[in-house]
Amino acid sequence: MINSVGQSIGNAIGATSLRESGKTRAAAPTGSVPASAAADVASPAARMAAEGAPVDMDKIAAIKSAIASGNYPVNADAIAERMLELDLPQK
């Protein structure tokens, strides 16, 4: 589970870095359909997924600043509960 959290954070940081630099990730191969044809028929949801989630850079800067100054509140119970929800199968 810790590995998956680390990978998710790494992916999010990588995507944020790419958006900040104005670059995009290369699209994964789509099989037998040429990339240009796949782009023409891509749904809005597929385009949004490829671009990544919108990022509020002002909010990120505020959180980074709060963490650096030691003023970012951490609710360990809420974090632990959410981690368990993600890791345990639903009943």
Buried (B, 14 or more C-beta within 10 A) or exposed (E): EEEEEEEEEEEEEEBBEEBEEEEEEEEEEEEEEEEEEBBEEBEEEEEEEEEBEEEEEEEEEEEEEEEEEEEEEEEEEEEEEEEEEEEEEEE
